[in-house]
Amino acid sequence: MDQLIHVEVLSRTGDVAQRVPLASLPATIGRAYDNDVIIDDPFVAPHHLRIERLEDGNLHVVDLGSRNGLYLTHPKRRVAEAIIGGDDRIRIGHTVLRFRSRDWQVPAEESDPSAEGWRSPLVTALALTAYLVLLGLHTYSATIEDFQPARLLAGLPFALLVPAVWSGIWAAIGRLASGRASFFGHCTIILAGATTAFVVEPLLKLAAFAFSLPALAAESVIAIAFIIGAVLFGHLRLVTRLRPPILIAASAAVVILAVTATQINSWLESRDDVNQISTMNNLYPPFLRVAPGETPEEFIQGTRELEKPLLKQRDSAP
């Protein structure tokens, strides 16, 4: 049987911070320099743990009388000794350890975002073109006065400056965190997010008009929040080596906080003005409407039906 094993010291995020090969057992783990595996943790004893192999091939770990003990992580409990195997982890002090044999199967390599083709200047130029075209259409559709192209051109420097500054900030963070700036990659991410927002928001408002569902337009902030979360995930993926599930959780937390704050603010504003009515301010041609409409006669009849309980309540008032 192959005796070689690797002792892995895991970081707080579960990544391998240190890997020590052991060609023979038994071996000891602790802070002292005469150990086979030296752990730089003040809560680990000078000689904290002994690891040995049993006759059946399993690994056996024994606490050497340390003050802070030996813990299994799943389920979490303190033990004096334990038989470990597979993906079992143990904790000594504030350090989590995992043991691997030489034939342990590792997963396939992950996709390297720094080597993906979408980070090229050409892709950024295409994303910029789509962003400017949709921005112009969005500005034109939102204009109720006579459209003047000069106004659109006047806002062009600001429309270019915002994504450039945003990408520059993330590029600086990436240079400090991982040694890669990836300016064009960050540009593509923010431009793609803005372009998607320019498509999604009008479609939601159009659907709200067509199917007579104003809630779709009112809650478009949730769709925009998802887009922001995807953009944030893309930026974080370029500037850090953390695993995608951790990045997704961090992005989701930001989105949830942002949406919650927005909804609370809207609720507080509605309380301040009880007469505030949520209406749609977009005008679309009638042929886009799918939901059946009401004739003027039906609308007037509906208002009369609302009038009856009000008159009854007025007559019964003292």
C-alpha positions in Angstrom: 0.0 0.0 0.0 1.2 3.5 -0.9 2.2 5.1 2.4 2.5 8.7 1.1 -0.2 11.1 2.2 -0.5 14.9 2.1 -1.6 16.9 5.1 -3.5 19.9 3.9 -3.9 23.1 6.1 -7.1 24.8 5.0 -7.9 28.5 5.0 -11.0 30.0 6.4 -12.7 29.8 3.0 -11.8 26.1 2.7 -8.9 26.6 0.2 -5.6 24.8 0.7 -3.2 27.2 2.4 -0.4 24.7 2.9 0.3 21.1 1.8 2.8 18.9 3.5 3.7 15.4 2.1 4.4 12.6 4.6 6.3 9.6 3.2 6.0 7.5 6.4 3.8 7.2 9.5 3.5 7.7 12.4 4.0 11.5 12.3 3.4 14.3 14.6 1.8 17.7 14.1 2.3 20.8 16.3 4.1 24.1 16.7 7.5 22.7 17.7 10.2 22.5 15.0 10.8 18.8 15.6 7.3 17.9 14.2 6.8 16.4 10.8 4.1 19.1 10.1 4.7 22.5 11.7 1.5 24.6 12.3 1.9 28.3 12.9 -1.1 28.7 15.2 -0.7 30.0 18.8 -3.7 27.8 19.9 -1.9 24.6 18.7 0.3 22.8 21.3 4.0 22.2 20.6 3.2 18.5 20.1 -0.6 18.5 19.4 -1.4 15.5 17.3 -0.1 12.1 16.2 -1.2 10.5 13.0 -0.7 6.8 12.2 -2.0 4.1 9.9 -3.9 1.1 11.1 -3.6 -2.4 9.8 -6.7 -2.0 7.7 -5.2 1.0 6.0 -7.3 3.7 7.7 -5.7 6.8 9.2 -5.8 7.2 13.0 -5.3 10.6 14.7 -4.6 10.9 18.4 -4.6 14.0 20.6 -1.3 14.1 22.5 -2.8 15.7 25.6 -3.2 19.3 24.3 -5.0 22.0 26.2 -7.3 22.9 23.3 -8.0 19.4 22.1 -8.9 17.7 18.8 -12.2 18.3 17.1 -14.1 16.6 14.3 -15.8 19.2 12.1 -18.7 17.0 10.8 -20.3 16.4 13.2 -18.6 18.9 15.4 -17.4 17.3 18.6 -14.3 17.0 20.7 -12.6 13.6 20.7 -9.4 12.1 22.1 -8.8 10.1 18.9 -10.5 9.4 15.6 -10.4 7.3 12.5 -10.5 9.5 9.4 -10.8 9.0 5.7 -12.3 10.4 2.5 -13.2 14.1 2.9 -13.1 14.1 6.8 -11.6 17.2 8.4 -10.3 17.9 11.9 -9.6 21.0 13.8 -6.7 21.7 16.2 -6.6 25.2 17.7 -7.9 27.5 14.9 -6.5 25.3 12.2 -8.5 22.9 10.0 -6.6 19.9 8.6 -7.5 17.5 5.8 -5.6 14.4 4.7 -5.2 13.2 1.1 -3.6 10.1 -0.3 -1.6 10.3 -3.5 -4.3 8.6 -5.6 -7.0 11.1 -4.5 -9.0 12.2 -7.6 -9.0 16.0 -8.1 -11.6 17.8 -10.2 -10.9 19.2 -13.6 -9.3 22.6 -13.8 -11.6 25.6 -13.6 -12.0 28.1 -16.4 -9.5 30.9 -16.1 -11.3 34.2 -16.6 -8.0 35.9 -17.4 -7.6 33.7 -20.5 -11.1 34.0 -21.9 -11.5 35.7 -25.2 -14.3 38.2 -24.1 -11.6 40.3 -22.3 -10.3 41.5 -25.7 -10.5 45.2 -26.8 -12.7 44.0 -29.8 -15.4 42.5 -27.6 -15.3 45.7 -25.4 -15.8 47.8 -28.6 -18.8 45.7 -29.6 -20.3 46.0 -26.1 -19.7 49.8 -26.2 -21.4 50.1 -29.5 -24.5 48.2 -28.3 -24.5 50.3 -25.1 -24.4 53.6 -27.0 -27.1 52.5 -29.4 -29.5 51.4 -26.7 -28.7 54.4 -24.6 -29.7 56.6 -27.6 -32.9 54.7 -28.1 -33.7 54.9 -24.4 -33.1 58.6 -24.4 -35.2 59.1 -27.5 -38.2 57.0 -26.2 -38.2 58.9 -22.9 -38.3 62.3 -24.6 -41.7 63.9 -24.7 -40.6 67.1 -26.3 -39.2 67.7 -29.8 -36.1 65.4 -30.0 -32.9 67.3 -30.6 -29.8 65.2 -31.4 -27.6 67.8 -29.9 -29.0 67.0 -26.4 -28.0 63.3 -26.9 -24.5 64.3 -28.0 -24.2 66.6 -25.0 -24.7 63.6 -22.7 -22.2 61.4 -24.6 -19.1 62.4 -22.6 -20.8 61.5 -19.3 -22.1 58.3 -20.7 -18.6 57.3 -21.6 -16.9 58.6 -18.5 -19.0 56.6 -16.0 -18.1 53.1 -17.3 -14.5 54.1 -17.9 -14.1 55.3 -14.3 -15.9 52.3 -12.9 -13.8 49.9 -14.9 -10.6 51.8 -13.9 -11.5 51.4 -10.2 -12.0 47.6 -10.6 -8.8 47.3 -12.7 -6.9 49.0 -9.8 -8.5 46.6 -7.3 -7.5 43.7 -9.5 -3.9 44.9 -9.9 -3.6 45.1 -6.1 -5.5 41.8 -5.3 -4.3 39.4 -8.0 -1.7 41.3 -10.1 -4.1 41.5 -13.1 -5.7 44.8 -14.1 -8.0 43.4 -16.9 -9.4 46.9 -17.8 -11.1 45.7 -21.0 -12.6 42.8 -19.2 -14.2 45.1 -16.5 -15.3 47.4 -19.3 -17.1 44.6 -21.1 -18.8 43.5 -17.9 -20.2 46.9 -16.9 -21.2 47.7 -20.5 -23.0 44.3 -20.9 -24.8 44.9 -17.6 -26.0 48.4 -18.7 -27.0 47.1 -22.1 -29.0 44.3 -20.5 -30.7 46.8 -18.3 -31.7 49.0 -21.3 -33.4 46.0 -22.8 -35.0 44.4 -19.7 -36.6 47.6 -18.2 -38.5 48.7 -21.4 -39.7 45.1 -22.0 -41.1 44.9 -18.5 -42.9 48.2 -18.9 -44.2 47.1 -22.3 -45.5 43.8 -20.7 -47.1 45.8 -17.9 -48.9 47.9 -20.4 -49.9 45.0 -22.7 -51.3 42.7 -20.0 -52.5 45.5 -17.6 -50.1 44.5 -14.9 -48.5 47.7 -13.5 -46.8 45.7 -10.8 -44.4 44.5 -13.5 -43.2 48.0 -14.1 -43.2 48.9 -10.4 -41.1 45.9 -9.5 -38.6 46.3 -12.3 -36.1 47.3 -9.6 -35.8 43.5 -8.8 -34.8 42.7 -12.3 -32.3 45.5 -12.3 -31.0 44.2 -9.0 -30.3 40.8 -10.5 -28.4 42.5 -13.3 -26.3 44.4 -10.8 -25.6 41.1 -8.9 -24.4 39.5 -12.1 -22.2 42.5 -12.9 -20.7 42.4 -9.4 -20.1 38.7 -9.7 -18.2 39.3 -13.0 -16.0 41.9 -11.4 -15.2 39.8 -8.4 -14.4 36.8 -10.5 -11.7 38.8 -12.2 -10.1 40.4 -9.1 -10.1 37.4 -6.7 -9.4 33.7 -6.7 -12.3 32.8 -4.4 -14.5 30.0 -5.5 -17.6 30.9 -7.6 -20.1 29.8 -4.9 -18.5 32.3 -2.5 -18.7 35.0 -5.1 -22.3 34.2 -5.9 -23.2 34.4 -2.1 -21.4 37.7 -1.7 -23.1 39.2 -4.8 -26.5 37.9 -3.7 -26.1 39.4 -0.3 -25.4 42.8 -1.8 -28.5 42.5 -4.1 -30.7 41.5 -1.2 -29.6 44.4 0.9 -30.0 46.8 -2.0 -33.5 45.6 -2.9 -34.6 45.5 0.8 -33.4 49.1 1.3 -35.2 50.2 -1.9 -38.4 48.6 -0.9 -38.3 50.0 2.6 -37.7 53.5 1.2 -40.6 53.2 -1.2 -42.9 52.0 1.7 -41.8 54.9 3.8 -42.5 57.4 1.0 -45.9 55.9 0.4 -46.7 56.4 4.1 -45.8 60.0 3.9 -48.2 60.6 1.0 -51.3 58.4 1.3 -52.7 60.0 -1.9 -49.7 58.8 -4.0 -50.9 56.5 -6.8 -48.6 54.3 -8.7 -49.2 54.9 -12.4 -47.4 54.1 -15.6 -46.0 57.1 -17.4 -45.1 55.3 -20.7 -47.3 55.8 -23.7 -47.6 52.9 -26.1 -49.8 52.4 -29.2 -53.1 50.6 -28.5 -52.4 47.6 -30.7 -49.7 46.5 -28.2 -52.3 45.9 -25.5 -53.2 42.3 -25.0 -55.4 42.6 -21.9 -59.1 43.6 -22.7 -59.8 47.2 -22.2 -62.9 49.0 -20.9 -65.2 51.3 -22.8 -65.9 54.7 -21.3 -69.4 53.5 -20.4 -68.0 50.6 -18.5 -65.5 52.8 -16.7 -68.3 55.3 -15.6 -70.5 52.4 -14.5 -67.6 51.2 -12.3 -67.2 54.6 -10.7 -70.9 54.6 -9.9 -70.6 51.2 -8.2 -67.9 52.7 -6.0 -70.1 55.6 -5.2 -72.9 53.6 -3.6 -71.0 52.4 -0.5 -69.6 55.9 0.0 -73.1 57.4 0.0 -74.4 54.7 2.3 -71.6 55.4 4.8 -72.3 59.2 4.6 -76.0 58.8 5.3 -75.4 56.5 8.3 -72.9 58.9 9.8 -74.2 60.8 12.9 
